[in-house]
Amino acid sequence: MEDDYPHLREEEIESTQVFRGKLLDVRLDRVRLPDGGSCWREYVKHQGAVVVIAQLDDGRLLFVRQHRYPLRRTILELPAGKIDAGEEILVTGKRELLEETGHQAADWRYLGVMHPCVGYSDERIEIFLARGLRREAEPNLDSGEFLDVLSLSLAEALAAVRSGEVTDAKTITGLFWAEKALLGGW
């Protein structure tokens, strides 16, 4: 797709790593603009993540509720997690669903990808629909991770988006895909 719009392409001239943490790799790049000029671009490199739309046999969807420190509030969201280096995205989805909810799924369907913050990050979030769930264990959370597991019908989840209870981009996008996939539109 990039080659379809060469008149819009920016090319890296130099790149500097400003900060490297466990999660974030902050960069400052000088780029050549399409008109030949140059400018600076600040952005975050991210290893990517997977979000899982996990549907129980009764049609309800699994959610997690957890405190998100940058927002200083508790957020309702779909189960998700970072892709480990070299890890296949389906493996990430299966691992995160089991770790966060204690469930495994018999049927996995890849729905697509989203880019939540294109103005300042290369993060991608791969979206899966998981069905045929069975409870295998208690959630096995990462150190420092605390959450509640709950289920909502698709209608309840969409109402939570409309009311502003759900503001997380990956969850809103996942529910958009879920609505289409579960109701037969895609």
The 8 nearest C-alpha neighbors of each residue, nearest first, counted from 0:
[[1, 3, 2, 4, 5, 8, 7, 6],
 [0, 2, 3, 4, 5, 8, 7, 6],
 [3, 1, 0, 4, 5, 8, 6, 7],
 [2, 4, 0, 1, 5, 6, 7, 8],
 [3, 5, 6, 2, 7, 1, 8, 0],
 [6, 4, 8, 7, 2, 3, 1, 33],
 [5, 7, 4, 8, 33, 34, 3, 9],
 [8, 6, 5, 4, 33, 9, 32, 1],
 [9, 7, 5, 6, 33, 10, 4, 32],
 [8, 10, 32, 31, 30, 33, 7, 11],
 [11, 9, 31, 30, 12, 8, 32, 33],
 [10, 12, 30, 13, 29, 31, 28, 9],
 [11, 13, 30, 29, 10, 31, 14, 28],
 [14, 12, 29, 28, 11, 15, 30, 27],
 [13, 15, 28, 27, 29, 16, 26, 12],
 [16, 14, 27, 26, 17, 28, 13, 25],
 [15, 17, 26, 18, 25, 27, 14, 24],
 [16, 18, 25, 26, 15, 27, 19, 24],
 [19, 17, 25, 16, 24, 20, 26, 23],
 [18, 20, 24, 23, 25, 21, 17, 16],
 [21, 19, 23, 22, 24, 18, 25, 17],
 [20, 22, 23, 19, 24, 18, 45, 46],
 [23, 21, 20, 24, 45, 19, 46, 81],
 [24, 22, 20, 19, 25, 21, 45, 43],
 [23, 25, 19, 44, 43, 18, 20, 26],
 [26, 24, 43, 18, 17, 42, 16, 23],
 [27, 25, 16, 42, 17, 15, 41, 43],
 [26, 28, 41, 15, 40, 14, 16, 17],
 [29, 27, 14, 40, 39, 13, 15, 30],
 [28, 30, 39, 13, 12, 38, 11, 40],
 [31, 29, 11, 12, 10, 37, 38, 9],
 [30, 32, 37, 10, 9, 36, 35, 11],
 [31, 33, 9, 36, 35, 37, 34, 30],
 [32, 34, 35, 7, 6, 8, 9, 31],
 [33, 35, 32, 36, 31, 6, 37, 7],
 [36, 34, 32, 33, 31, 37, 9, 30],
 [37, 35, 32, 34, 31, 38, 33, 30],
 [36, 38, 31, 32, 30, 35, 29, 39],
 [37, 39, 29, 30, 40, 31, 36, 32],
 [38, 40, 29, 28, 30, 41, 27, 37],
 [41, 39, 28, 27, 29, 42, 38, 30],
 [42, 40, 27, 26, 28, 119, 39, 43],
 [43, 41, 119, 120, 26, 25, 40, 44],
 [42, 44, 120, 25, 24, 26, 119, 45],
 [43, 45, 24, 121, 120, 25, 23, 42],
 [44, 46, 122, 47, 121, 23, 43, 24],
 [47, 45, 82, 122, 81, 44, 48, 84],
 [48, 46, 123, 122, 45, 82, 124, 81],
 [49, 47, 81, 124, 82, 80, 125, 123],
 [48, 50, 125, 124, 79, 80, 92, 126],
 [51, 49, 79, 126, 78, 125, 127, 77],
 [52, 50, 127, 78, 53, 128, 79, 126],
 [51, 53, 128, 129, 127, 54, 77, 173],
 [52, 54, 129, 61, 60, 51, 128, 130],
 [55, 53, 60, 130, 59, 58, 129, 52],
 [54, 56, 58, 59, 57, 132, 60, 53],
 [55, 57, 58, 54, 131, 132, 59, 130],
 [56, 58, 55, 59, 54, 60, 152, 150],
 [59, 57, 55, 56, 54, 60, 152, 153],
 [60, 58, 152, 151, 55, 57, 54, 150],
 [61, 59, 54, 150, 151, 53, 152, 55],
 [62, 60, 150, 53, 149, 54, 151, 59],
 [63, 61, 77, 149, 76, 150, 148, 78],
 [64, 62, 148, 147, 76, 75, 77, 78],
 [63, 65, 75, 147, 146, 74, 76, 148],
 [66, 64, 146, 73, 74, 67, 145, 63],
 [65, 67, 73, 72, 74, 68, 64, 71],
 [68, 66, 70, 69, 72, 73, 71, 65],
 [67, 69, 71, 70, 66, 72, 73, 65],
 [70, 68, 71, 67, 72, 66, 73, 74],
 [71, 69, 68, 72, 67, 73, 66, 74],
 [72, 70, 68, 69, 67, 66, 73, 74],
 [73, 71, 70, 66, 67, 74, 68, 69],
 [72, 74, 66, 65, 67, 64, 75, 71],
 [73, 75, 65, 64, 66, 76, 72, 67],
 [76, 74, 64, 165, 63, 65, 62, 73],
 [75, 77, 170, 63, 62, 74, 64, 78],
 [76, 78, 62, 170, 63, 79, 51, 52],
 [79, 77, 51, 50, 63, 62, 96, 76],
 [80, 78, 50, 49, 51, 95, 77, 48],
 [79, 81, 48, 49, 95, 82, 50, 78],
 [82, 80, 48, 47, 83, 49, 46, 79],
 [81, 83, 48, 47, 91, 46, 86, 84],
 [82, 84, 86, 81, 85, 46, 91, 87],
 [85, 83, 86, 82, 46, 87, 81, 47],
 [84, 86, 83, 87, 82, 88, 46, 91],
 [87, 85, 83, 84, 82, 88, 90, 91],
 [86, 88, 90, 89, 91, 85, 82, 83],
 [87, 89, 91, 90, 92, 86, 82, 49],
 [88, 90, 92, 91, 87, 93, 127, 107],
 [91, 89, 93, 87, 88, 92, 94, 86],
 [92, 90, 88, 94, 89, 93, 82, 95],
 [93, 91, 89, 95, 90, 94, 49, 96],
 [92, 94, 90, 96, 91, 95, 89, 97],
 [95, 93, 91, 97, 92, 96, 98, 90],
 [94, 96, 98, 92, 97, 93, 99, 80],
 [97, 95, 93, 99, 94, 98, 100, 92],
 [96, 98, 101, 102, 94, 95, 100, 99],
 [99, 97, 139, 95, 138, 96, 140, 101],
 [98, 100, 138, 96, 97, 95, 140, 101],
 [101, 99, 138, 102, 97, 96, 98, 148],
 [100, 102, 97, 138, 136, 137, 135, 134],
 [103, 101, 134, 97, 100, 135, 133, 96],
 [102, 104, 132, 133, 97, 134, 135, 96],
 [103, 105, 132, 131, 130, 106, 129, 133],
 [104, 106, 131, 130, 132, 107, 103, 129],
 [107, 105, 130, 104, 129, 131, 108, 128],
 [108, 106, 129, 128, 130, 109, 127, 105],
 [109, 107, 128, 127, 110, 129, 106, 130],
 [108, 110, 127, 111, 126, 128, 107, 125],
 [111, 109, 126, 127, 108, 128, 176, 112],
 [112, 110, 126, 125, 109, 113, 127, 176],
 [111, 113, 125, 124, 126, 123, 114, 110],
 [112, 114, 124, 123, 115, 125, 111, 169],
 [113, 115, 123, 116, 122, 117, 124, 112],
 [116, 114, 113, 117, 168, 122, 123, 169],
 [115, 117, 120, 118, 114, 119, 122, 121],
 [118, 116, 120, 119, 114, 115, 121, 122],
 [119, 117, 116, 120, 42, 121, 115, 41],
 [118, 120, 42, 117, 116, 43, 41, 121],
 [121, 119, 43, 42, 122, 117, 116, 44],
 [120, 122, 44, 45, 117, 123, 43, 119],
 [123, 121, 45, 47, 120, 114, 44, 124],
 [122, 124, 114, 47, 113, 48, 121, 125],
 [123, 125, 48, 49, 113, 112, 47, 114],
 [124, 126, 112, 49, 111, 50, 48, 123],
 [127, 125, 50, 111, 110, 112, 49, 51],
 [128, 126, 109, 51, 110, 108, 52, 129],
 [127, 129, 52, 108, 107, 51, 53, 109],
 [128, 130, 107, 53, 106, 104, 52, 54],
 [131, 129, 106, 54, 132, 104, 53, 105],
 [130, 132, 105, 104, 106, 56, 133, 55],
 [133, 131, 104, 130, 103, 55, 102, 105],
 [134, 132, 102, 103, 135, 104, 131, 105],
 [133, 135, 102, 101, 136, 103, 132, 137],
 [136, 134, 102, 101, 133, 103, 137, 97],
 [137, 135, 101, 134, 138, 102, 97, 139],
 [136, 138, 101, 139, 100, 135, 134, 98],
 [139, 137, 101, 100, 99, 98, 140, 136],
 [140, 138, 98, 137, 99, 141, 101, 97],
 [141, 139, 98, 144, 138, 99, 142, 145],
 [140, 142, 144, 143, 139, 98, 145, 99],
 [141, 143, 144, 140, 145, 139, 98, 146],
 [142, 144, 141, 145, 140, 146, 66, 65],
 [145, 143, 141, 142, 140, 146, 65, 66],
 [146, 144, 65, 143, 140, 147, 66, 141],
 [147, 145, 65, 64, 63, 148, 144, 66],
 [146, 148, 64, 63, 149, 65, 145, 62],
 [149, 147, 63, 62, 100, 64, 146, 61],
 [150, 148, 62, 61, 63, 147, 151, 64],
 [149, 151, 61, 60, 62, 59, 152, 148],
 [152, 150, 59, 60, 155, 156, 153, 61],
 [151, 153, 59, 155, 154, 60, 156, 58],
 [152, 154, 156, 155, 157, 151, 59, 60],
 [153, 155, 157, 152, 156, 158, 151, 159],
 [156, 154, 158, 152, 153, 157, 151, 159],
 [155, 157, 159, 153, 158, 154, 151, 152],
 [156, 158, 160, 154, 159, 155, 153, 161],
 [157, 159, 161, 155, 160, 156, 162, 154],
 [160, 158, 156, 164, 162, 157, 161, 165],
 [159, 161, 165, 157, 163, 158, 162, 164],
 [160, 162, 158, 159, 163, 157, 164, 165],
 [163, 161, 159, 160, 164, 158, 165, 157],
 [162, 164, 160, 165, 161, 166, 159, 158],
 [163, 165, 159, 162, 160, 166, 75, 161],
 [164, 166, 160, 163, 159, 75, 167, 76],
 [167, 165, 163, 168, 164, 160, 171, 170],
 [166, 168, 170, 169, 165, 171, 76, 74],
 [169, 167, 171, 170, 172, 166, 115, 173],
 [168, 170, 172, 171, 167, 173, 50, 115],
 [169, 171, 173, 167, 168, 172, 76, 77],
 [172, 170, 168, 174, 173, 169, 167, 175],
 [171, 173, 175, 169, 174, 170, 168, 176],
 [174, 172, 170, 176, 175, 171, 169, 177],
 [173, 175, 177, 171, 176, 172, 178, 170],
 [174, 176, 172, 178, 173, 177, 171, 179],
 [175, 177, 173, 179, 174, 178, 180, 172],
 [178, 176, 174, 180, 179, 175, 181, 173],
 [177, 179, 175, 181, 176, 180, 182, 174],
 [178, 180, 184, 176, 177, 182, 185, 181],
 [181, 179, 185, 177, 183, 182, 178, 184],
 [182, 180, 178, 183, 177, 179, 184, 185],
 [181, 183, 179, 180, 184, 178, 177, 185],
 [184, 182, 180, 181, 185, 179, 178, 177],
 [183, 185, 179, 180, 182, 181, 178, 176],
 [184, 180, 179, 183, 182, 181, 176, 110]]
